[in-house]
Amino acid sequence: MHSAFITQIGKFLPGDPITNDVMEDYLGKVNHRPSKVKNRILKSNGIQQRYYALDKSQQSTCLNSEMAAAAVRDTLAQANLDPGAVDLLSAGTTWADLLVPGFANMVHGKLPELSPLEVMTSMGVCCAGVGALKYAVSQIKLGEKQRAIAVASEQPSRLFKHTHFEAETRIQQGDSLSFDTEFLRWMLSDGAGACLIQNHPNSMGISLKVEWIELISHANAYPVCMYAGAQDETAKKSWMHYPSYKDAAEAGAINLRQNIRLLDNVVKLGVEGWLRLIEAGRVNPDDIDWLLCHYSSHFFKGKIVELLDKAGCLIPEEKWFTNLYTRGNTGCASIYLMLEELFHSGRLQPGQKIFCFVPESGRFTAAYMLLTVVGSELTASTNLANQTPHQIEPLLHPPLLPETVTTEPASAYLLRNLALVWLEFERKLQSVPLIRKLHRGEFTLEDYKALLRNLWPQVVDGARWIARAASNMTDFQLRSTFIGHAKDEHRDFQMLERNYVAVGGQLEEITQAEKNVGSEALSAFIFHQASRENPVDLIGSMFIIEGLGNKLAGKWAAQIKAQLGLQDEQVSFLGYHAVNDESHLGKLEALVHAEWMTTAIAQRILKTAQVTARLYLLQLEEVQ
């Protein structure tokens, strides 16, 4: 095994920077009408300028493969390396120039100065560039190759020409596009970046040692979010299934779209993976000198900061580096262009750690990289290639109880791990059949009634187990907190009953319904814990149950109301908890920071949260 070093980074940005006030001159106005949502989207994403390989007559000025080739040439020129010495070309993009052959082959075809060599194409969305880089790094570490080029290039401007959308609006008999269709027109732009990877660092100047790269897909749990080739995200009918290409285009099946209602999920999944890396010991937030996060919009930076802050893992914002606002969102090339600018900025010092985080919304993938800056004191004669490399362990779920006692404050340990448990719980909820039906717009009135019937026993039991736990508390303040919580909860079941009757159900159907398997298990577990002396670990159960009420119940209520045509008073139980449970969570967070919190207590709370989450999932899985 060898080490792998990024020894040079190049770029290609087509033309001059394009500011917000003229970008519609380049993309064109759909049906000669200015966009109604452009300013709203630009205000949210914060981008001030970007680059287009497009002129004002909507003619593309070059091919995507030509942009990639230009970035490769820039890299080789800065490295002063003979192009014939490169023995691997790995290329990533979202939308290649041709359907076949592969993008890497087309890039190679634009670089006649290279020798015959191995090529590899990585296709996807924002993580395609990291995929290309990981393949190149792996080949260097294996000793299969000595000098590899990884390149990522995006040219979405050609997809957003006004003429591509006018057929769709004509068929739909409207002058404007749907928000999902138009959203990406004002988000994405063109650019390419390339990295030279070798098995030794530069003899002079800096290099970036690649410690590890992770790519994790969550497509098994989530629907399509960003896509092209289908009329909607269900992807039941591919563009190739239309009678003709013209029919597919007029139906909008070839346009690039994004379901913006799913975008919050990609942030949560990305942060969950970040927390897992911390728990697995792969990265320590305190050791990070630079955070390069590919957030597609300034809006999502705030979401990431909020989640990391709640988990106690926030990297100070002065360590964040981005050029989103000046170079735009260039998809899978963005992380290359960030690294390129930082690499040549003169701000990197030997020994610094760079953590890269790339969430992808296509079908929910997240990529992570850890790089170490290597200085010029390591000369070319240093036999780094023969040193024992950093051993990479697979990304695993942390154990329920760590084998070693952590030295960090118990509250920090608990906050991070509770956040991790919650994010995993929320992700797994997406795979529950009933919830999948809700998200797909297939939810029925019978589904809603079944949900209420199966939730009723848990709601009735809620105040009872909280009161029992309070009676077993020896600490007066904790007892008072639990009693107050029980008081808030003890009549919630009546609201649920009113909702059930309001949608056509009979009261005895809900009061006489048997608990399902999951409900039985959840109730038995929580009452068992509540019957023990000082059951403070039930903070973990409350964290899951109240968290679902506060963070998800309101969204479910809105979806159910819209899909079934219901009134507020018919979904009031779910809607009420979205607001009321926020104060409960605030009280729980205060308990996490209590002076009596120890690592041992924190571990008990964490385990109870994990068990509660699993049994709650089982309860919803059994809803019929």
Residue pairs with C-beta under 8 A, 6 or more apart in sequence:
1 141
1 142
1 143
1 388
1 389
2 140
2 141
2 142
2 143
2 199
2 385
2 389
3 141
3 199
3 200
3 209
3 210
3 384
3 385
3 387
3 389
3 390
4 137
4 140
4 141
4 197
4 198
4 199
4 209
4 210
5 197
5 198
5 199
5 200
5 201
5 202
5 207
5 208
5 209
5 210
5 374
6 195
6 196
6 197
6 207
6 208
6 210
6 339
6 343
6 371
7 79
7 196
7 197
7 198
7 201
7 202
7 207
8 75
8 76
8 78
8 79
8 81
8 195
8 196
8 202
9 75
9 193
9 194
9 195
9 196
9 336
9 339
9 340
9 343
9 344
10 71
10 72
10 73
10 74
10 75
10 76
10 77
10 78
10 193
10 194
10 340
11 71
11 74
11 191
11 192
11 193
11 194
11 336
11 337
11 340
12 67
12 68
12 70
12 71
12 74
12 153
12 191
12 192
12 193
13 51
13 190
13 191
13 192
13 327
13 337
14 51
14 52
14 53
14 61
14 62
14 67
14 190
14 191
15 51
15 52
15 53
15 61
16 51
17 49
17 50
17 51
17 326
18 26
18 49
18 50
18 51
18 52
18 189
19 48
19 49
20 42
20 47
20 48
20 49
23 50
23 52
23 186
24 34
24 35
24 38
25 56
26 52
26 54
26 55
26 56
26 58
26 157
27 52
27 54
27 58
27 157
27 160
27 161
27 162
27 185
28 58
28 161
28 162
28 163
29 35
29 162
30 162
30 165
30 166
30 169
30 175
30 176
30 177
31 162
31 166
31 169
31 175
31 176
33 175
33 176
35 182
35 185
35 186
36 176
37 179
37 182
37 183
37 186
38 185
38 186
41 183
41 186
41 187
42 186
44 297
44 298
44 299
45 186
45 187
45 296
45 297
45 298
45 299
45 324
45 329
46 297
46 298
46 299
46 324
46 325
47 187
47 189
47 297
47 298
47 324
47 325
47 328
47 329
48 325
48 326
49 325
49 326
49 327
49 328
50 189
50 190
50 327
50 328
50 329
51 189
51 190
51 191
51 327
51 328
52 157
52 189
52 190
53 60
53 61
53 62
53 67
53 155
53 157
53 158
53 190
54 60
54 61
54 157
54 158
54 161
54 190
55 61
58 161
58 162
58 163
60 155
60 157
60 158
63 97
63 106
63 110
63 155
64 93
64 95
64 96
64 97
64 103
64 153
64 154
64 155
65 96
65 97
65 103
65 106
65 107
65 109
65 110
65 153
66 110
67 153
67 155
67 190
67 191
67 192
68 91
68 93
68 103
68 107
68 110
68 151
68 152
68 153
68 192
68 194
69 107
69 110
69 111
70 192
71 151
71 153
71 192
71 193
71 194
71 336
72 89
72 107
72 111
72 149
72 151
72 194
73 111
74 194
75 149
75 194
75 195
75 196
76 83
76 86
76 149
76 196
79 196
81 147
81 196
83 111
83 113
83 114
83 115
84 113
84 114
84 115
85 147
86 114
86 115
86 117
86 147
86 148
86 149
87 115
87 117
87 118
87 145
87 146
87 147
87 148
88 117
88 118
88 119
88 120
88 136
88 139
88 145
88 147
88 148
88 149
89 104
89 107
89 108
89 111
89 114
89 117
89 118
89 119
89 120
89 148
89 149
89 151
90 104
90 119
90 120
90 122
90 132
90 133
90 135
90 136
90 148
90 149
90 150
90 151
91 103
91 104
91 107
91 119
91 120
91 121
91 122
91 132
91 150
91 151
91 152
91 153
92 103
92 121
92 122
92 123
92 124
92 128
92 129
92 130
92 131
92 132
92 133
92 150
92 151
92 152
92 153
92 332
93 103
93 122
93 123
93 128
93 152
93 153
93 154
93 332
94 123
94 124
94 125
94 128
94 154
94 156
94 331
94 332
95 154
95 155
95 156
95 159
95 228
95 256
96 102
96 103
96 106
96 121
96 123
97 103
97 106
98 106
102 119
102 121
103 121
103 123
104 119
104 120
104 121
105 119
105 121
107 119
107 151
107 153
108 114
108 117
108 119
118 139
118 145
120 132
120 135
120 136
121 132
122 128
122 129
122 131
122 132
122 135
124 131
124 332
124 360
124 362
124 365
125 226
125 331
125 332
125 360
125 361
125 362
125 365
126 294
126 296
126 331
126 332
126 334
126 358
126 359
126 360
126 361
126 362
126 365
126 367
127 215
127 332
127 358
127 360
127 362
127 365
127 366
127 367
128 152
128 331
128 332
129 150
129 152
129 193
129 331
129 332
129 333
129 334
129 335
129 336
129 358
130 213
130 215
130 332
130 335
130 356
130 358
130 367
130 369
131 215
131 367
132 150
132 151
132 152
133 150
133 152
133 195
133 197
133 213
133 369
134 213
134 215
135 150
136 145
136 148
136 149
136 150
136 195
136 197
137 148
137 150
137 197
137 210
137 213
139 145
139 148
140 146
140 148
140 197
140 198
140 199
141 199
141 389
143 199
146 198
146 199
147 196
147 197
147 198
148 196
148 197
148 198
149 194
149 195
149 196
149 197
150 194
150 195
150 197
151 192
151 193
151 194
151 195
151 336
152 192
152 193
152 194
152 332
152 333
152 335
152 336
153 191
153 192
153 193
153 333
154 188
154 189
154 190
154 191
154 192
154 330
154 331
154 332
154 333
155 190
156 184
156 188
156 189
156 190
156 256
156 331
157 188
157 189
157 190
159 228
159 255
159 256
160 184
160 185
160 188
160 256
164 249
164 254
164 255
165 177
165 181
165 182
165 252
165 255
167 249
167 250
168 177
168 181
168 249
168 250
168 251
168 252
168 255
169 175
169 176
169 177
170 250
171 250
171 251
172 252
176 182
179 260
180 257
180 258
180 259
180 260
181 252
181 255
181 257
183 257
183 258
183 260
184 226
184 256
184 257
184 258
187 296
187 297
187 329
188 328
188 329
188 330
188 331
189 327
189 328
189 329
189 330
190 330
191 327
191 328
191 330
191 333
191 334
191 337
192 330
192 333
192 336
193 333
193 335
193 336
193 337
193 339
193 340
194 336
195 336
195 339
197 210
199 384
199 385
200 380
200 382
200 384
200 385
201 207
201 209
201 374
201 378
201 380
201 382
201 384
202 376
202 380
203 376
203 379
203 380
203 381
204 376
205 376
206 343
206 348
206 350
206 373
206 374
206 375
206 376
207 373
207 374
207 378
208 339
208 343
208 354
208 371
208 372
208 373
208 374
209 371
209 372
209 373
209 374
210 369
210 370
210 371
211 370
211 371
211 372
211 390
211 392
212 282
212 369
212 370
212 390
212 392
213 367
213 368
213 369
214 273
214 277
214 367
214 368
214 369
214 395
215 365
215 366
215 367
216 273
216 365
216 366
216 367
216 395
217 363
217 364
217 365
218 269
218 363
218 364
218 365
218 366
218 427
219 363
219 364
219 365
220 431
221 364
221 427
221 428
221 430
221 431
222 262
222 265
222 363
222 364
222 430
223 233
223 234
223 259
223 262
223 363
223 439
223 440
224 230
224 233
224 234
224 235
224 259
224 362
224 363
225 233
225 258
225 259
225 262
225 263
225 265
225 266
225 361
225 362
225 363
225 364
226 256
226 257
226 258
226 259
226 361
226 362
227 233
227 235
227 256
227 257
227 258
227 362
227 363
228 254
228 255
228 256
228 257
229 235
229 238
229 239
229 240
229 253
229 254
230 236
230 237
230 238
230 239
230 253
231 237
231 251
231 252
231 253
233 257
233 259
234 440
237 253
238 253
239 245
239 248
239 253
239 254
240 248
242 248
242 251
242 253
245 254
248 254
258 361
262 361
263 300
263 361
264 303
265 364
265 427
265 430
266 359
266 360
266 361
266 364
266 366
267 295
267 300
267 303
267 304
267 307
267 359
268 307
268 423
268 426
268 427
269 359
269 364
269 366
269 423
269 427
270 304
270 357
270 359
270 366
271 304
271 307
271 308
271 311
271 419
271 423
272 420
272 423
272 424
272 427
273 366
273 368
273 395
274 308
274 313
274 357
274 368
275 311
275 313
275 416
275 417
275 419
275 420
275 423
276 395
276 396
276 397
276 398
276 420
277 283
277 368
277 395
278 284
278 285
278 313
278 416
279 398
279 416
279 417
279 420
280 393
280 395
280 396
280 398
282 370
282 393
282 395
283 355
283 370
285 313
285 314
285 315
287 353
288 315
288 319
288 353
288 354
288 355
289 319
289 349
289 352
289 353
289 354
290 319
290 320
290 321
290 342
290 348
290 352
290 353
290 354
290 355
291 315
291 319
291 320
291 321
291 354
291 355
291 357
292 320
292 321
292 322
292 335
292 338
292 339
292 342
292 354
292 355
292 356
292 357
293 301
293 304
293 320
293 322
293 356
293 357
293 358
294 334
294 335
294 338
294 356
294 357
294 358
294 359
295 301
295 304
295 322
295 324
295 359
296 324
296 329
296 361
297 324
297 329
298 324
298 325
305 314
305 317
307 419
307 423
308 314
308 315
310 415
310 419
311 415
311 416
311 418
311 419
311 420
312 411
312 412
312 415
312 416
312 419
313 416
315 355
321 338
321 342
322 338
323 337
323 338
323 341
324 334
327 334
327 337
327 341
330 337
334 358
335 356
335 358
335 369
338 356
339 354
339 356
342 348
342 354
348 354
348 373
349 373
349 375
350 373
350 374
350 375
350 376
350 377
351 372
351 373
351 375
352 372
352 373
353 370
353 371
353 372
353 373
354 369
354 370
354 371
354 372
354 373
355 368
355 369
355 370
355 371
356 367
356 368
356 369
356 370
356 371
357 366
357 367
357 368
358 366
358 367
358 368
359 365
359 366
359 367
360 366
360 367
378 384
397 424
398 417
398 420
400 606
400 607
400 610
401 603
401 606
401 607
402 603
405 599
406 413
406 599
410 597
410 598
410 599
410 601
410 602
411 592
411 593
411 597
411 602
413 599
413 602
414 592
414 597
414 602
414 605
414 606
415 592
417 602
417 606
418 540
418 543
418 592
418 605
418 606
418 609
421 540
421 543
421 544
421 606
421 609
421 610
421 613
422 543
422 544
422 547
422 613
424 613
425 544
425 613
425 616
425 617
426 551
426 552
428 617
429 435
429 552
429 617
429 620
430 436
430 439
432 617
432 620
432 621
433 621
434 447
434 450
434 451
434 620
434 623
435 620
437 443
437 444
437 447
438 447
438 556
438 559
438 560
438 563
439 559
441 563
443 559
443 560
443 563
443 564
444 564
445 503
445 504
445 564
448 503
448 560
448 564
449 500
449 503
449 504
449 505
450 623
450 624
451 623
452 496
452 499
452 500
452 505
452 510
452 573
453 500
453 505
453 509
453 510
453 513
454 513
454 516
454 519
454 619
454 620
454 622
454 623
455 496
456 493
456 496
456 497
456 500
456 510
456 511
456 513
457 513
457 515
457 519
457 523
458 519
458 522
458 523
458 619
459 489
459 492
459 493
459 496
460 493
461 523
461 526
461 527
462 489
462 492
462 545
463 486
463 487
463 489
463 490
463 492
464 486
464 527
465 523
465 526
465 527
465 530
465 538
466 482
466 485
466 486
466 489
466 530
466 538
466 542
467 482
467 483
467 486
468 527
468 530
468 531
469 482
469 529
469 530
469 535
469 538
470 478
470 479
470 482
470 483
470 486
471 479
472 530
472 531
472 532
472 533
472 534
472 535
473 479
473 482
473 534
473 535
473 536
474 533
474 534
475 534
475 596
478 534
478 536
478 591
481 587
481 591
485 542
485 584
485 587
488 580
488 584
492 573
492 576
492 577
495 572
495 573
495 576
496 510
496 573
497 507
497 510
497 511
498 569
498 572
498 573
499 569
499 570
499 571
499 572
499 573
500 507
500 509
500 510
501 507
502 569
502 570
503 564
503 566
503 570
515 523
516 619
516 622
516 623
516 624
517 618
517 622
518 615
518 616
518 617
518 618
518 619
518 620
518 621
518 622
519 619
519 622
521 615
521 618
521 619
522 612
522 615
522 616
522 618
522 619
525 611
525 612
525 615
526 538
526 541
526 612
529 535
529 537
529 538
529 541
529 608
530 538
536 601
536 604
536 605
537 601
537 604
537 605
537 607
537 608
538 608
539 588
539 591
539 592
539 605
539 608
540 604
540 605
540 606
540 607
540 608
540 609
540 610
540 612
541 608
541 609
541 612
542 584
542 588
543 585
543 588
543 605
543 609
544 609
544 612
544 613
544 616
545 612
545 616
546 581
546 584
546 585
546 588
547 581
547 585
548 616
549 577
549 578
549 580
549 581
549 584
550 577
550 578
550 581
550 582
550 584
550 585
553 574
553 575
553 577
553 578
553 581
554 574
554 575
554 577
554 578
554 579
555 578
556 574
557 571
557 574
557 575
557 578
560 566
560 571
560 574
561 567
561 568
561 570
561 571
568 575
591 597
